Amino acid sequence: MSIVRARLQSYSLSLRDPWPSADGNVNDRRGWILALEDNSGRVGLGDAAPFPGFGLETHASAGAGLKLAMARIVGTSRDGFAAVIADLTRLAPVAAAPTARAAIDCALHDLMAQEEGLPLARYLGGAQTLREVPANVTIPRVPPGRAAELGRRAVDAGVGTLKLKVGGAPRAEDEERLRALRDAVGPEVRIRIDANQAWGCDEAIEALRSFARYRLEYAEQPVAADDIEGLARVHQASPVPIAADETVRGVESAEAILYRSAADILILKPMALGGLREARSVLNVASEGDMPVVVTSLVESAVGRTAAVHFAASLGETAYAHGLATGEALREDIAPSPALTRGAIAVPQRPGLGVKPSDDFWRDAFTVEAE
């Protein structure tokens, strides 16, 4: 088996509600789908969708890097797939572009799983792999009444964990939104919050001490991603468990979080980390430190989200619901994907990733073929 053709197509998907980020609200998600085709006709897919606040990579830089990398990947034999994945951080066109690396990593893993006749999750995780993944529903920064409505709808559909976006607004507004949500869904539903780096240390500590009365599962990334000392300070003072998200950029940052006792939980985003291999490496750091993890998406297309679902399923049973139901936030998508049903997402059981955009999606795609 060898790669005989690579295609790259961009996408832009509008969001139902603005999605908060460290750089302001995001109204649509832009990305690139990479398709690697082997000489047996199998096609492996990967998604690159940079998100504001996660490093310096942009939509344009991810696409430019992938176009250059494609020329180097076409012609690679099956024996060389693992080496390509392992060397992605040294592949010049994508070395500084984690979502571009994630697209290549995922497309190659997809091909390898298809060759073995296994769903990607089973290829990654073996016998412990789940057939469905428990997931939370995320509620963006919307008015209190809308937050309550979205929360009730999710709970009525069988969801047991909700994540509420906070920060970027006066604390009183956040608390009003949180109070409305808790009152709407009752005391048994798990609620976690995500500040997306919006607070300073003192502000975070004050907010979390105030919000603790609402029985929060944890608070995600309360301070700036680069401020591990600040995160550790908040963690020490907070009555609410702390999850590190944007701070987790790879093995070194994960080790620093554990060394500084800066969080209780690590958030793993395979897209932001550079792919499934790097996500597994960070998972190993967390496991050695006896720290639980939660796998989440970057509000990307069905291709990227489904890859994250497979990765989460490969972990087996975990302590927390994963953040993978973000497809509900999109008005449209590039392909059908597993839906959230009674609080869980079914893992596709076809060989590989199990997601396929329509043929029309590839019209006028950038293409590189073996000579």
MIFI-911958 format. One line per 2 residues: number of its first residue (from 1); their letters; for each residue x, z, y of C-alpha. Coordinates in pm, 1 decimal. Layout:
BEGIN
NUM) A) X Z Y  ...
//
This chain:
BEGIN
1) MS) 0.0 0.0 0.0  120.8 -85.9 347.8
3) IV) -36.2 -116.9 692.2  -108.2 -478.8 777.9
5) RA) -318.6 -444.2 1092.3  -383.5 -192.9 1371.5
7) RL) -667.8 -204.1 1622.3  -733.5 6.0 1931.3
9) QS) -1059.8 30.1 2121.2  -1155.4 250.2 2415.3
11) YS) -1483.4 437.7 2454.8  -1669.7 629.3 2724.4
13) LS) -1955.8 864.8 2633.5  -2173.2 1038.4 2892.1
15) LR) -2255.3 1408.8 2862.6  -2605.0 1556.2 2882.6
17) DP) -2482.1 1838.7 3108.3  -2154.0 1867.3 3301.3
19) WP) -1885.0 2031.1 3085.8  -1655.1 2279.3 3261.8
21) SA) -1278.7 2240.8 3243.3  -977.3 2391.4 3418.7
23) DG) -980.0 2086.3 3648.5  -1352.0 2091.1 3731.4
25) NV) -1665.8 1960.3 3565.0  -1640.3 1670.4 3319.8
27) ND) -1935.3 1428.3 3314.1  -1821.6 1188.9 3042.2
29) RR) -1571.2 1177.5 2757.6  -1325.7 891.5 2740.5
31) GW) -1102.8 816.0 2448.3  -947.5 562.2 2212.3
33) IL) -1021.0 486.7 1847.2  -724.8 373.1 1638.2
35) AL) -788.3 181.6 1316.1  -506.9 127.3 1064.1
37) ED) -585.8 -122.1 786.9  -387.9 -144.6 462.9
39) NS) -338.1 -443.0 234.1  -619.0 -324.8 6.9
41) GR) -873.5 -344.2 288.9  -898.4 31.7 347.2
43) VG) -926.6 139.8 712.3  -809.3 476.0 842.4
45) LG) -944.3 599.5 1175.0  -815.1 835.7 1441.8
47) DA) -938.7 944.6 1785.3  -740.0 1014.5 2103.6
49) AP) -944.8 1180.5 2379.1  -742.8 1380.3 2635.2
51) FP) -936.1 1660.5 2805.8  -866.4 1798.7 3154.9
53) GF) -678.1 2127.0 3138.6  -498.0 2046.6 2812.7
55) GL) -159.2 1928.7 2934.3  -74.1 1619.6 3140.0
57) ET) -193.2 1347.1 2902.5  -453.9 1109.9 3046.8
59) HA) -680.6 842.5 2904.2  -444.9 575.3 3038.9
61) SA) -126.3 735.6 2906.0  -279.1 793.1 2560.9
63) GA) -382.7 428.1 2536.0  -49.0 297.9 2661.4
65) GL) 138.9 515.1 2413.3  -78.6 406.0 2122.0
67) KL) -38.5 36.4 2204.0  340.1 72.4 2189.5
69) AM) 331.4 289.4 1877.3  108.4 45.1 1688.5
71) AR) 385.8 -213.9 1679.0  612.5 39.7 1507.7
73) IV) 349.3 155.7 1257.8  228.9 -184.2 1135.7
75) GT) 430.0 -274.2 825.3  482.4 88.3 718.1
77) SR) 449.3 133.7 342.3  262.2 419.5 176.6
79) DG) 591.7 591.6 96.1  661.1 615.2 468.1
81) FA) 329.7 768.0 582.9  443.0 1130.3 554.8
83) AV) 762.5 1056.6 747.4  568.4 888.3 1028.1
85) IA) 338.2 1190.9 1057.6  629.2 1436.6 1050.4
87) DL) 822.5 1241.9 1315.0  538.2 1184.6 1563.1
89) TR) 683.4 1428.3 1817.2  997.5 1210.2 1816.5
91) LA) 814.2 877.0 1836.2  892.3 789.7 2198.8
93) PV) 562.6 619.1 2298.3  353.0 924.8 2197.3
95) AA) 603.5 1212.0 2204.3  438.0 1363.9 2513.7
97) AP) 83.3 1258.7 2421.2  -72.0 1501.4 2169.5
99) TA) -410.6 1330.6 2138.4  -238.1 995.5 2076.6
101) RA) -30.3 1163.6 1804.5  -351.5 1312.2 1663.6
103) AI) -505.3 965.0 1636.1  -209.9 833.1 1433.7
105) DC) -193.8 1148.8 1220.6  -564.8 1132.9 1140.6
107) AL) -572.1 760.2 1063.6  -285.0 798.0 816.0
109) HD) -443.0 1105.9 653.5  -769.8 911.4 627.2
111) LM) -592.7 629.4 442.3  -414.9 870.6 206.9
113) AQ) -738.8 1052.0 121.5  -913.9 720.4 56.5
115) EE) -632.8 614.2 -174.7  -684.2 934.9 -376.0
117) GL) -1062.5 885.5 -377.3  -1117.9 1224.5 -208.8
119) PL) -1299.5 1341.4 103.7  -1040.1 1426.4 367.5
121) AR) -1127.9 1797.4 352.1  -1069.9 1810.1 -23.7
123) YL) -745.0 1614.5 14.5  -624.9 1874.7 266.4
125) GG) -761.6 2191.5 109.5  -810.7 2148.6 -262.1
127) AQ) -1056.0 2360.5 -458.6  -1126.7 2611.6 -179.0
129) TL) -1277.9 2342.6 43.4  -1627.1 2403.9 181.7
131) RE) -1906.3 2148.5 154.1  -2057.8 2267.8 481.5
133) VP) -1898.3 2436.4 780.5  -2070.4 2713.6 981.3
135) AN) -2071.7 2619.3 1349.7  -2174.0 2760.2 1684.3
137) VT) -2375.1 2585.4 1954.7  -2210.8 2567.2 2297.6
139) IP) -2416.4 2620.1 2612.2  -2252.9 2473.5 2924.9
141) RV) -2257.0 2632.8 3270.2  -2626.8 2577.6 3345.1
143) PP) -2889.0 2789.1 3528.1  -3007.4 3106.3 3346.6
145) GR) -3343.1 2959.7 3249.1  -3178.6 2651.7 3099.0
147) AA) -2926.0 2868.6 2912.2  -3209.2 3076.9 2768.0
149) EL) -3400.0 2764.3 2665.9  -3097.5 2610.9 2491.8
151) GR) -3021.6 2940.2 2318.1  -3376.6 2984.9 2187.1
153) RA) -3385.8 2626.1 2065.9  -3059.4 2670.0 1874.2
155) VD) -3162.9 3001.3 1717.2  -3503.0 2860.3 1618.4
157) AG) -3309.5 2583.2 1439.7  -3113.2 2839.0 1236.0
159) VG) -2798.2 2879.5 1444.6  -2647.0 3228.2 1433.9
161) TL) -2363.3 3194.1 1687.0  -2376.1 3074.7 2048.5
163) KL) -2093.6 3008.9 2294.2  -2167.7 3037.1 2665.1
165) KV) -1944.3 2879.6 2928.9  -1859.7 3120.2 3212.2
167) GG) -1619.8 3130.4 3508.1  -1600.7 2900.0 3805.7
169) AP) -1895.7 3082.4 3964.6  -1955.8 3429.8 4112.7
171) RA) -1951.0 3697.4 3843.8  -2310.3 3792.3 3928.1
173) ED) -2421.9 3437.9 3838.0  -2234.2 3448.1 3509.1
175) EE) -2387.7 3783.5 3427.2  -2735.7 3662.2 3511.7
177) RL) -2685.3 3366.5 3278.4  -2547.3 3590.7 3003.0
179) RA) -2830.1 3842.9 3042.3  -3090.7 3567.7 3022.9
181) LR) -2932.2 3429.2 2706.2  -2906.8 3767.8 2534.7
183) DA) -3265.6 3855.7 2625.8  -3384.4 3518.5 2493.7
185) VG) -3212.0 3531.5 2153.1  -3217.7 3902.5 2073.3
187) PE) -2949.9 4146.0 1959.6  -2858.9 3996.8 1619.8
189) VR) -2731.1 3657.0 1736.0  -2357.0 3637.5 1796.8
191) IR) -2259.7 3536.3 2149.8  -1908.0 3439.5 2250.0
193) ID) -1804.2 3332.0 2600.4  -1546.9 3080.9 2723.1
195) AN) -1397.2 3102.5 3073.4  -1171.8 2794.5 3039.3
197) QA) -885.3 2961.5 3234.9  -1115.7 3033.0 3530.8
199) WG) -1015.3 3393.2 3602.8  -713.2 3583.0 3726.4
201) CD) -606.1 3890.6 3528.2  -785.9 4152.9 3737.3
203) EA) -1096.1 3936.9 3764.6  -1100.5 3883.0 3386.5
205) IE) -1065.2 4253.6 3310.7  -1345.1 4345.7 3552.0
207) AL) -1573.2 4072.3 3418.0  -1516.7 4160.3 3053.4
209) RS) -1572.6 4530.9 3115.2  -1902.1 4440.1 3279.6
211) FA) -2003.3 4183.0 3016.6  -1922.9 4407.3 2719.1
213) RY) -2274.2 4554.3 2736.6  -2405.6 4222.0 2603.5
215) RL) -2225.5 4275.6 2269.0  -1991.8 3976.9 2282.9
217) EY) -1819.7 3843.6 1972.9  -1514.6 3744.5 2178.3
219) AE) -1403.2 3592.1 2509.3  -1210.1 3265.9 2502.8
221) QP) -917.3 3182.1 2732.3  -996.0 3412.1 3027.7
223) VA) -677.9 3328.4 3222.9  -446.7 3031.9 3283.6
225) AD) -300.4 2866.4 2975.2  61.3 2921.3 3082.0
227) DI) 11.8 3291.2 3161.3  80.7 3455.9 2824.4
229) EG) 182.9 3779.0 2997.3  -148.6 3779.0 3183.0
231) LA) -335.9 3706.6 2861.6  -160.1 4000.5 2696.0
233) RV) -253.9 4225.3 2986.6  -619.0 4123.7 2964.6
235) HQ) -613.2 4169.7 2588.3  -479.0 4523.1 2623.6
237) AS) -744.0 4623.3 2880.9  -1048.5 4433.8 2754.3
239) PV) -1326.7 4597.3 2550.4  -1410.3 4244.2 2426.7
241) PI) -1187.5 4068.9 2168.3  -979.8 3785.3 2317.0
243) AA) -935.3 3434.3 2177.1  -649.8 3210.3 2294.0
245) DE) -745.7 2843.6 2331.8  -564.4 2628.7 2590.1
247) TV) -259.4 2854.2 2548.1  -229.4 2736.8 2185.6
249) RG) -29.0 2414.0 2220.4  179.4 2429.9 1906.5
251) VE) 381.7 2655.4 1678.6  599.4 2801.9 1955.5
253) SA) 307.7 2906.1 2173.5  124.0 3050.9 1873.4
255) EA) 430.5 3255.7 1783.7  455.4 3376.7 2145.2
257) IL) 91.1 3487.6 2143.5  146.5 3689.1 1826.2
259) YR) 474.6 3835.3 1951.2  315.7 3950.8 2277.2
261) SA) -6.8 4069.3 2108.5  -187.4 3852.1 2361.3
263) AD) -501.5 3772.1 2159.7  -711.5 3865.6 1859.0
265) IL) -801.8 3509.9 1754.6  -637.1 3166.4 1778.5
267) IL) -844.5 2858.6 1859.8  -717.7 2548.5 1678.9
269) KP) -805.7 2207.7 1821.9  -646.6 1944.9 1595.4
271) MA) -688.4 1685.5 1872.0  -507.2 1891.4 2136.2
273) LG) -239.2 2010.9 1894.5  -132.1 1661.4 1794.1
275) GL) -309.8 1620.6 1462.6  -391.8 1774.5 1127.9
277) RE) -30.6 1842.2 1027.1  46.0 2036.8 1344.8
279) AR) -284.4 2224.0 1320.8  -186.4 2331.8 969.0
281) SV) 152.1 2449.9 1096.9  -15.2 2663.3 1364.9
283) LN) -257.6 2793.7 1103.2  39.9 2906.0 894.5
285) VA) 173.3 3104.5 1192.4  -165.6 3270.8 1235.6
287) SE) -188.6 3350.4 864.6  154.8 3509.9 861.3
289) GD) 44.1 3729.6 1152.3  -290.2 3809.4 984.6
291) MP) -473.6 3658.1 1282.8  -806.8 3477.3 1228.5
293) VV) -861.3 3126.2 1358.3  -1153.8 2920.7 1483.4
295) VT) -1141.9 2540.5 1465.6  -1299.8 2359.0 1760.2
297) SL) -1334.3 2006.1 1891.4  -1255.3 1857.7 2231.7
299) VE) -1604.7 1712.4 2281.5  -1472.2 1384.0 2148.0
301) SA) -1639.3 1102.0 1954.3  -1776.3 1123.6 1601.1
303) VG) -1435.2 1020.8 1465.0  -1243.1 1309.4 1621.6
305) RT) -1517.5 1567.7 1562.2  -1550.3 1473.2 1196.2
307) AA) -1175.1 1507.0 1147.8  -1200.4 1861.4 1288.6
309) VH) -1493.1 1933.5 1052.8  -1281.4 1823.7 756.1
311) FA) -993.4 2043.0 872.2  -1220.6 2346.1 915.0
313) AS) -1373.2 2286.0 570.8  -1026.2 2271.6 415.2
315) LG) -966.0 2634.3 522.3  -1240.3 2771.6 298.2
317) ET) -1436.9 3078.6 405.8  -1338.5 3219.4 746.5
319) AY) -1451.3 3514.3 957.8  -1605.9 3313.5 1241.6
321) AH) -1828.6 3011.0 1292.3  -1633.2 2709.1 1416.4
323) GL) -1687.4 2521.9 1744.3  -1765.9 2177.2 1606.9
325) AT) -2125.2 2098.6 1706.5  -2030.1 1940.3 2038.2
327) GE) -2185.5 1605.8 1945.6  -2512.1 1755.8 2073.3
329) AL) -2357.4 1746.8 2422.9  -2322.5 1365.8 2417.5
331) RE) -2599.3 1125.0 2517.1  -2466.0 864.2 2273.5
333) DI) -2184.0 818.1 2025.0  -1978.4 544.0 1864.3
335) AP) -2098.2 618.2 1509.1  -2336.7 845.0 1318.8
337) SP) -2183.9 1181.4 1232.4  -2291.5 1489.8 1036.3
339) AL) -2547.9 1689.2 1232.8  -2577.7 2064.7 1271.2
341) TR) -2848.6 2183.5 1031.4  -2947.3 2550.6 1015.0
343) GA) -2616.7 2660.1 1161.2  -2384.5 2444.8 948.3
345) IA) -2239.8 2093.0 946.1  -2229.5 1908.8 612.5
347) VP) -1887.7 1768.2 526.9  -1897.0 1394.2 445.6
349) QR) -1829.6 1346.6 74.8  -1717.6 983.9 82.8
351) PG) -1344.5 924.2 36.4  -1146.4 980.0 354.9
353) LG) -1302.2 1063.6 688.2  -1644.1 921.4 603.1
355) VK) -1722.2 786.6 952.7  -1741.9 419.9 1051.5
357) PS) -1822.8 261.7 1391.0  -2020.5 -61.4 1384.8
359) DD) -1842.0 -395.4 1370.6  -1956.7 -462.0 1728.5
361) FW) -1756.5 -162.5 1848.3  -1433.2 -350.8 1774.6
363) RD) -1515.5 -655.5 1985.8  -1210.6 -749.1 2198.3
365) AF) -1006.1 -460.2 2055.5  -630.0 -459.1 2114.5
367) TV) -481.4 -574.8 1782.1  -138.5 -580.7 1620.0
369) EA) -89.4 -756.2 1285.2  199.1 -773.8 1041.9
371) E) 403.5 -1090.2 1070.0
//
